Amino acid sequence: MTHCVKLAQMTNKDDPWKRHRTLKRVSLLGVVLYLFPTIALAWLGQIDMRSPTMYVLVFGWMIFGLVMLTLWHEVRCPRCGQRFYAKGMEFWQMARECLHCGLPKYADVSTAPEHTSGQ
Ligand SMILES: [Zn+2]
């Protein structure tokens, strides 16, 4: 579990990926605490799909999704300072590397040597 040790060490100093992690956590919490219970309640018949409550829940979820997407869109790459997940009209929230400089997500920016080869 060297990966966990590395993660723990990284959180001690100024983490350039803090916003990425926070966003990921909040998105996950939103899904777990909001979307899953809503789906479960609707599935169990506890919520009438045509009731105002359902509309409020769906509307609330859409607002949450839009806010999260906007925040994801604005997150910057720690190395090149460009939008990590967006390039022009391109936007891929699940991107594993920077769309501008190719920096892998959660890479150690401070110590990692610049890999410019292979481009
Ligand atoms: Zn970059």
Boltz pocket constraint, residues with backbone or C-beta under 6 A from the ligand:
constraints:
  - pocket:
      binder: B
      contacts: [[A, 77], [A, 78], [A, 79], [A, 80], [A, 81], [A, 82], [A, 84], [A, 98], [A, 99], [A, 100], [A, 101], [A, 102], [A, 103]]
      max_distance: 6.0
